[in-house]
C-alpha cells in the first residue's frame, strides 16, 4: 500500500469515520461497527438520574454525567479536542418537549484522556468544562461517582437517549435497562483479543443471550451500580461510562456481544487532577 502501512491506513480510515459518527455518539471499532442504545429497556422515571445529561451538536449525540457544576464526564470517542459546537443539556427528560427544567451550557474546554486510543477505545474517557455553571436543584445533581476502590458486581442499570434498535428511532425520553455484570475473563472469551481487547479498566455488562443492551446515542452515558455504605444502606453510584460493544455493524444486543464500559473507579484520580488543574 505504497508508503503507508496497512495499520496506519485503517487508523486513518477509522478516524475519518469517527468524525462522521460523532454526530450520533456511535461506538466505533475496527470494522467501523457501532453499538451505543437502550435496547429492551423501559422509560426512566422523570429525573430519576438527575446527573444524566444530553450532549448535543445540533441534536442529541451522546450521554454524560455531571461531576460538579462546571464539569461533565463522557466518553472520549464522543469528544473532539475543540469545544466548538458542543451543548450540554441538564435537567432533561423528554428531548422533544420543553419541560421548564432544562439548563443549557456551551462547552468551553474539552480534556480527552492522554492515553486514549481511538482504534481500540482504550482510556475512552473525557471531561468537558461548561461555560455557564449549572444550578443544582432536585432535577440537576452531581453524579455519585464510584470511589477509586469500588468493584462493580451484581445487576446494574444503564440509562440513555440512545436508539431503541440499531438504525431505529431515537426515543423522546430517557430510557433505562438492567444489565448484569459479566466477568472480564468471560468478556475476553467472546471478544477476540487481537481485535477487541478488553482492558482492566473496562466493565462488561449485559446478557450473553442478547436482547438488552446500550446502543447508538448512549455513548458516554452512565452505567450505575449499587454501592453499600458503611451504615449498611445502599444507593446508586455511577460506576461506568458507555464505551462500545458488538462485533459488527448493527450489532446491538446481539448474543455473545455484551456492552463494554469504562470503569469510573479506575479514573477517579485522573478526573480530580484534571478538574483541579483547570
MIZAZA-767069 format. One record per residue: residue in three letters; x, y, z of N, C-alpha, C in turn. Coordinates in steps of 0.001 Angstrom, whole numbers, plus 500000, padded with zeros to 6 digits. Each point is the difference from the previous one (the first is absolute). Layout:
ALAXYZXYZXYZ ...
REM end
This chain:
UNK500844498797500000499156501203500000500879501253500000 UNK500992500021499088500860501155499874500833500221501248 UNK500118501286500404500818500360501141499229500013501307 UNK498757499583499984499197500020501216499675498566500402 UNK500162499692501281499735498643500466498511499726500009 UNK499667498704499940498591499611500045499370500458501305 UNK500723499804501105499453500391501307499720501498500044 UNK500954500797499479499801501450500006498845500378499090 UNK499862499310498869498885500280499097498667499815500714 UNK499862498877500718498739499742500695499785500989501134 UNK501078500410500646499838500974501082499503501333499444 UNK500552500410498853499529501228499359498547499848499579 UNK499662498852499425498628499753499563499035500068501164 UNK500367499387501125499121500004501172499883501402500576 UNK501107500758499997499937501371500503499042500841499174 UNK500029499816498670499066500731499149498573499572500275 UNK499792498711500187498653499512500311499536500539501333 UNK500927500134500942499630500518501318499463501413499901 UNK500600500818499122499517501367499846498566500014499517 UNK499668499069499104498625499899499517499079499515501099 UNK500441498995500751499147499358500992499845500821501264 UNK500846501001500224499878500821501205498644500653500107 UNK499351500255498872498699500644500038498950499127500649 UNK500312498708500202499014499117500606500590499149501108 UNK501190500312500454500581499302501117500077498503499814 UNK500541499567498903500034498574499705501253499358500577 UNK499866498805500524501148499236500440500657499406498761 UNK501234500323499784500687499636498767501098498999500314 UNK500197499024499127501088499053500185500651499727498658 UNK500815499005499924500819499752498820499203500031498709 UNK498838499352500014499237499905498767498986501127499875 UNK500244501072500720499110501149499994498619499633500534 UNK499923498934500800498717499619500588499585501027501028 UNK498705500019500286499471500926500978499136499234500974 UNK499875500499501200499147499319500960499781500769501282 UNK499694501318500137499595500611501240498504500354499998 UNK498597499073500562498565500298500113499369499226501123 UNK498831500390500373499313499222501018499037499057499293 UNK500366498727499949499171498975499385499359499179501112 UNK498694499782499909499315499167500975499765500672501330 UNK500048501330500028499831500721501251498619500594500173 UNK499887500852501023498748500687500301500309501472500238 UNK498966500820499954500183501419500279500419500202501451 UNK501021500819500204500412500353501356498954500911500627 UNK499867499932501303499169500972500703500615501375499751 UNK499213501014499625500579501315499735500920500467501128 UNK501234500345499638501010500537500912500440498974501043 UNK499814498727499675500465498918500868501518500029500137 UNK500662500432498931501458500093499989500372501455499703 UNK499956500874501003500137501444499763501393500434499564 UNK500931499070499958501350500292499512500152499706498507 UNK498992499400499392500091499660498576499806501238499135 UNK500863500157499004499895501147499089499941499512498559 UNK499456500850499150500008499767498557501084500878499388 UNK500961499373499351501041500730499283499540500160498561 UNK499952501245499546499384500268498710500924500795499087 UNK499896499683498721500580500814498928498894500143498967 UNK499181500995500190498761500226499241498896499087500502 UNK500321498740500314499027499074500579500750499053500930 UNK499260499148500699500624499083500951501012499100499308 UNK501204499898500596501020499129499428500550499001501003 UNK500112500398501271500584499131501018499397500319501356 UNK500302499146500950499643500260501383501215500445500789 UNK499786500237501268501069500394500900499442500153501394 UNK500886500260500953499585500169501391500630501255500584 UNK499256500653500887500465501218500656500997499630501092 UNK501202500586499951500992499805501058499825501058501078 UNK499947501255499580499661501115500886499312501059499148 UNK499790501175500530499191500974499256500698500560498758 UNK501279499653499813500729500494498829500523498902499082 UNK499891498744500406500654498934499242499073498819499733 UNK500181499419498811499283498816499544501028498928499652 UNK499686498739500281500847498894499553499230499197498957 UNK500701499624498938499382499253498904501052499093499372 UNK499657499349498913500956499146499289500886500849499093 UNK501270499618499894500915500748499135499561499950498548 UNK499400498891499571499619499924498587498795500880499685 UNK499395500599501032498939500991499794500566501405499853 UNK501293500147500224500594501331500108501045500240498922 UNK500188501267499680501115500452499199500768501004500839 UNK501237500271499637500818500897500807499431501409500055 UNK499335500423498934499389501329499987498615499944500632 UNK499676500945500891498671500003500620498914500584499110 UNK500375500547498854499040500707499152498820499112499626 UNK498812500535500212498790499325499555499359499061500986 UNK500651499733501129499431499084500990499076500743500959 UNK498812499475500175499034500524500961499647498894500984 UNK500032500323501296499580499068501043498628500425500499 UNK499072499050500069498663500271500524499792499129501235 UNK499858500641501153499700499316501257498532500224500342 UNK499484499235500957498589500136500364499073499598498878 UNK500440499031499212499260499571498813499336498647500242 UNK498814499817499435499367498678499958499476499731498599 UNK499134500892499503499447499864498657500747500945499068 UNK500711499432499049500827500807499105499193500879499066 UNK498752499657499766499200500697498992499032501015500586 UNK499829499996501319499036500898500630500660500805501111 UNK500009501331499899500515500820501097499179499750501262 UNK500689499723501099499317499673501248500255501020501101 UNK500817501014499684500233501069500959501092499728501008 UNK500636498826499912501047499651500963501388499938499364 UNK500056500226498698501255499862499275500971501136500338 UNK501263499638500108501079500978500117500994499700498884 UNK500302501020499204500870499817498842501288500792500166 UNK501078499414499548501283500694500038500872499539498847 UNK500689500943499381501028499649499035501198499425500736 UNK500798499240499293501224499426500555501160500937499690 UNK500799500314501022501118500927499810501352499294499914 UNK500078498765500482501269499267500003499712498504499936 UNK500769499296499191499904498542499912501353499406500367 UNK499994499036500921501222499285500376499794498522499703 UNK500683499521498981499955498581499643501172499304500682 UNK499759498823500548501070499278500690501215499862499087 UNK501173500307500569501228499998499206500351498601499478 UNK499446498971500599500259498640499543498906499435499117 UNK499077500851499562498890499525499172500499499492498654 UNK499533498829499621500322499398498707498690499765499266 UNK499777500755498925498720499897499300499878498717499186 UNK501089499255499863499939498746499266499378498889500839 UNK500341499959501285499499498937500883499204500553501179 UNK499797501312500018499229500680501049500564499751501393 UNK501317499973500085500664499950501301499932501383500646 UNK499785500049501318499888501271500730498955500918499363 UNK498844499447499725498927500708499283499218500909500955 UNK500643501070500435499393500907500969500447501429499712 UNK499095500951500215500296501417499771499218500846500994 UNK500524501176500254499330500998500832499640501200499144 UNK498871500629500317499578501218499324499669501061501042 UNK500592501178499822499716501113500906498908500871499399 UNK499067500411500840498863500786499543500309501486500064 UNK499527500743499013500189501451500008499070500675500998 UNK498850499387500268499040500511500979499787498938501071 UNK500370500271501255499838498987501050498538499605500190 UNK499785498747500347498662499506500290499539500478501371 UNK498699500104500141499393500316501295499321498729500490 UNK500470499462501104499466498732500473498632500162500645 UNK499132499030499716498675499921500610499618498521500018 UNK498736499693500231499629498586500098500054499273498664 UNK500118500727498899500040499379498676501370500084499337 UNK500904500730500601501369500132499498500941499818501183 UNK500734498896500003500861499658501124501316499403499506 UNK501082500155500790501245499336499623499878498491500161 UNK500725499279499178499963498540500056500756499494501218 UNK499476498980500655500765499320501047500992499046499334 UNK501173500512499665500980499187499277500535498883500887 UNK500199498837499421500550498870500745501376500360500544 UNK500287499652501255501327500288500561501079499151499345 UNK501253500399500203501121499346499327500136498525500365 UNK499525499623501173500134498604500437498749499171499724 UNK499088500529499184498717499327499784500131498874498978 UNK499332498895500277499939498869499078498555499752499608 UNK499719500053498721498632499781499520499609498541500186 UNK498730499778500324499491498640500139498488500001499854 UNK499448498826499765498554499844499961499357500605498766 UNK498757500441500178499219500589498917500135501514500043 UNK500254500594498852500184501439499874498910500565499101 UNK499952501312499889499023500640499119500730501010499122 UNK499653500025498723500570500968499068498862500833499433 UNK500239501300499870498950500913499547500501500834498833 UNK499064500376499114500383500849498887498853500286499059 UNK500279500899499082499047500362498952500382499327498685 UNK500749498921500065500463499327498798498892499264499277 UNK500306499574498794499006499360499142499435498730500638 UNK498754499706499659499298498849500560500335498709499266 UNK500606500123498836500532498873499246500997500584499016 UNK500922499168499495500988500544499082499318500555498757 UNK500282501283499703499396500651498851498577500450500234 UNK499469499714501194498627500379500324499916501424500508 UNK498823500394500495499798501378500437500636500277501350 UNK500359501257500210500394500447501332498743500167500844 UNK500036499637501268498841500227500853499896501474500363 UNK498808500437500316499832501370500476500488500139501433 UNK499848498920500778500234500079501446501196499148500408 UNK500521500285501188501112499226500543499534498571500291 UNK500768499041499524499691498589500193501030499372500938 UNK499647498848500562500926499276500869499804498503499808 UNK501038499240500335499904498545499930500960499405501027 UNK499568498922500650500855499284500939500915499056499233 UNK501279499975500387500970499110499356500887499374501079 UNK500170498684499982500861499358500995501471500096499619 UNK500848499996501022501439499984499781500415498713499296 UNK500906500129499057500635498849499362501487500065500348 UNK500550498970500640501421500037500370500889500284498795 UNK501102500719500241500884500372498898500538498782499259 UNK500251498908500739500536498822499315498973499400499040 UNK498728500094500346498951499534499095499893500936498804 UNK500071501296500274499924500997498932501150499811499012 UNK501186499733500523501156499789499129499849498735499161 UNK499252499039500510499829498751499259499065500151498807 UNK499122501010500025499069500182498883500458501086499028 UNK500951500845500428500565501004499099501444499620499685 UNK500364499841498735501377499627499638501002501025500520 UNK501002499532500747500950500897500648500739500896499024 UNK500344499459498822500836500765499086499244501133499319 UNK498687499923499951499221501033499336499133500797500965 UNK499557499370501068499085500641500937500520499826501425 UNK501124500617500335500568499790501332499095500547501104 UNK499889499232501075499290500426501200501061500347501034 UNK500007501248500438501028500470500926499535499839501446 UNK500964500051500915499652499897501416499147501179500460 UNK500048501112499257499168501146500382498625499965499321 UNK499627498854499468498659499819499429499089499257500972 UNK498706500189499810498956499190500619499188499412498854 UNK499699498720500066499105499379499023498662499711500670 UNK498930500281499297498670499772500564499019499716498877 UNK498995499224500314498979499681499016499573498553500122 UNK499389499505498947499483498635499965500660499260498848 UNK500638498882500293500652499246498938499000499482498980 UNK498743499890500404498963499605499044499483501183499189 UNK500481501213500315499584501185499266498697500579500514 UNK499356500817499182498678500592500203499993501292500812 UNK500994500227500881500034501238500768501416500555499963 UNK500110501329499712501330500589499857499854501508499863 UNK501156500685499988500046501404499599500357500041498517 UNK499753501171499317500264500064498542500215501445499541 UNK499765500313498704500323501303499421499367501153500757 UNK500820500923500472499508501170500716500144499895501497 UNK500341498814500522500192499820501437501446500222500425 UNK500924500016499063501418500110500324500262501122500994 UNK500879499719500959500348500987501010499038500059501157 UNK498824499385499835498995500021501051500357499091501161 UNK499169500052501035500329499367501272499570498546500088 UNK500933499167500438499709498669500523500023500142501511 UNK498941499555500659499868500237501440499944498705500783 UNK500725499994501117500126498828500860499431500295501379 UNK499623498952500695499629500129501403501259500026500854 UNK500068500974500897501131500124500915499480499917501433 UNK500559499097500780499609499853501401500892500883500863 UNK499381500885500761500729500928500857500398499320501313 UNK500813500706500778500452499457501278498851499757500961 UNK498926500797499863498858499826500896499032498928499511 UNK500358499318498921499170498921499490498979500413498964 UNK499825501305499783499056500465498990500605499838498603 UNK499126499930499023500428499802498616499486501131499125 UNK500846500489499113499596501042499055500750499792498692 UNK499517500661498956500641499887498691501235500881499912 UNK501008499522499293501089500871499588500226499823498506 UNK500685500960499412500360499888498582501328499260499941 UNK499923498728499627501190499149500009500614499833498621 UNK499258500375498943500528499816498657499464500999499004 UNK500689500087498861499582500830498872499828499094498792 UNK498919500178499260499778499193498799501142500248499010 UNK500652498927499559501126500131499083499724499312498660 UNK499929498668499981499787499310498728499381498629500242 UNK499809499270498912499481498645500086499587499504498628 UNK500122498713499764499560499424498734501148499719499057 UNK499880498929499241501049499564499084499831500521498585 UNK498846500564499688499791500456498635499025501146499940 UNK499918500634498848499083501113499809498572499550500277 UNK499319500758500817498603499698500285499790499023501121 UNK501069499602500689499843498984501037499764500648501354 UNK498763500303500291499584500461501319499167498892500634 UNK500355499613501212499253498981500739500004498653499286 UNK501091499703499311500136498697499360500541498983501010 UNK499721498714499806500557498981500894501528500016500002 UNK500572499772501184501454499925500182500726501277499594 UNK499301501139500065500617501289499698499569501014501062 UNK500482499839501234499571500879501093500543501412499856 UNK499410500911500755500474501371500013501300500130500768 UNK500860500887499531501286500258500650500005501448500472 UNK500360500190501256499918501300500655501360500378500579 UNK500192501287500210501193500502500679499716500029501498 UNK500860499368500794499824499971501454500417501340500598 UNK499052500722500544500271501324500565501024499918501126 UNK499938498936500802500920499864501135501460500063499562 UNK500293499514498807501377499986499502500508501386499621 UNK499081500974499910500372501334499513499666501110500994 UNK499706499635501251499648501041500967501133501001500198 UNK501226499519500116501133500915500177500168500886498773 UNK499859499426498814500128500784498766498935501081499945 UNK498778499678500357498910500977500003500315501140500960 UNK500376499654501224500280501019501018501170500885499600 UNK501085499401499531501192500764499643499730500978498865 UNK499263499575498993499748500874498856499011501111500325 UNK499028499720500831499080501063500412500734501025500852 UNK500818499535500930500735500926500872500995500854499221 UNK500521499460498899501006500727499216499383500956498989 UNK498670499956499862499357500824498970498792500749500538 
REM end
